[in-house]
Amino acid sequence: MICPHCNKTIPHPYAESRKRARKKWRQSPKGKAWDKAYGQRPEVKERRKEYNIQRIIKESIDRDYPEQVKEEIKETKNSWGIVK
């Protein structure tokens, strides 16, 4: 929400209690079962796999190359964000 007087974002009044309720539900048996079933969906597996590949690429670039080469590598990414 945005405050109409100062244009700053303000938290929703129930945000903290909702956060606690979500955490409690996720730790319940029903929430754990839902989480496990969600993780087994093919589209979720594919997203997680792509994320892990990108993370490994980024970590190896950060570890193995100096700053100047990193900038050149960032410029060679294709439309999917994958290094060629």
WOVEN-V337791 format. One record per pair of residues at least 12 apart in sequence whose ideal C-beta (glycine too) atoms are under 10 Angstrom apart, sorted by the first residue. I is the first residue (numbers start at 1). GAP is how many residues later the second one is. D is the distance in whole Angstrom. If there is no record, write none. Layout:
{{I/GAP/D} {I/GAP/D}}
This chain:
{{1/12/9} {1/14/10} {50/30/9} {50/31/9} {50/32/9} {53/29/8} {54/26/10} {54/27/7} {54/28/8} {54/29/9} {57/16/9} {57/20/10} {57/24/10} {57/25/8} {57/26/6} {58/12/10} {58/25/9} {60/23/10} {61/12/6} {61/13/9} {61/22/8}}
